Amino acid sequence: MFYKIENWSKKEEGAESQIIIDPAHPLFKGHFPQIPILPGACMVQLTHHLTEKYLDRKMTFIRAVQIKFMAMVNPETTPLLKSNFKIKSQEDGTYRVDHQLSFDEITSFKISVFYANHV
């Protein structure tokens, strides 16, 4: 894994945590060698894993309402990310998750998605 979860705080409506990004992970050798940047796909994957951790089961991505990349994350200069998300069960059995990643009070990523239980 390219990250480690720290200070996990689960609440009834969501969770907060601190994420430590590993700047030595091989992922950053290709994206990009001189200035490593956390790829957007990895931010999506990270938020998906945190949702599964919260619900304690595998989930299937259904659709995105919003995916917004707002600031680049350089793991060498900003290895600590704050994760904050809210989750709401829908009448049709799906879950809406509104998730935000930030560093140094700067929002780097926002995503609003729907998940269903993995079959």
N, C-alpha and C positions, 0 to 999 in steps of 0.2 A: 504494500500500500504506500501511496505517496503522502499519506497524512496519518496523524494520530489524534484521537479524540481525548480532550482533557476537560475537566470541570463540567461534566454532563449534568444538567439540571432539568429534570423532567417535570412538567407541570400538566395540569388537567387539559389545557388547551394547546399545548405545544412543548417546545424545549429550547433551552439555550445551552451553548457549549463553546469552548475554545478549541480551535483546531490548529495543530502544529503541522505545517507543511515541511516536508523533508527536502531541502534544497539539493541534497546529494543523490536523490532518486534519479535513476537513468532516464526517466521521462523528460527531464529538463536538459539533457544533452542534445536532444533534437528539437526542442521547442523553447528557446533558441539558445545555441551554445554560448554566445557572448552576453546576452541578456535573457536569462531564463524567465519565462512567463507561464503562469498556470493556465493551461488551455481551458477554453469555455466548456468543452465536453467533460472535462474533469470536474468542473464546478457543478455541472448537472449531475454527474455520477455521485459526487460527494453529497449533494442534497438528497438524492434518491436513497443512498445508504443510511443517512440520518433518519429519514422517514421510516425505513424498514426497522431500524433500531428502536425507534419510538413505539411502533406498532408491534414489534417483536414477531414479524413474519415477512415473507417475501411479498413484494407488491409489483403490479404491472402498471407501467406508465400508460395512461389513456390518452390524455391530450394536454397541451399547454395553453394557458390563457395568456401568459406573458413570460418572456425570457429576455432579460435586460442586462447587458454587460456594461458596467458603468466606469470601472477603473481596473487597470491591469494589476495583477498580483505577481510581484517578483519575490519568489521564496527566499532569495538571498537578503533582501532588505526588509521584507515584511512577512516573515514566516508564521506569524500568529494571526489567525482569522477568528472573528467572532461569528458564530452561527446563531440565528434566531428564527424560529418558525412557529406558525400557528397551523393547527390541523382541525378540520371540521368534517364530521361524518355527514354524508348527504342521504336523502331519503331513498335514493336508488342503490345504496350500498357502497358507493364510491366515497373517496375522501378528497377534499380540496386541501391543498397544502400551499401556504404562502410563506416563502422562505427568503431570507436575506443573509448574505455574507458581507462582512465588513472588516476593515483594519484601520487602526488609528482614527476612529470616528468617520471614516470614509466608506460609504457603501460601494462595494465593488460588483455586486451581483444580486439581482432580484429574480425570483421565479415564482409563478403561480401555476400549479398543475393539478390535474386530477389523476388519482390512482385507484385501482381496483385490487382486490385480493388476487394473488397469483394462483392460477389454476394449473 
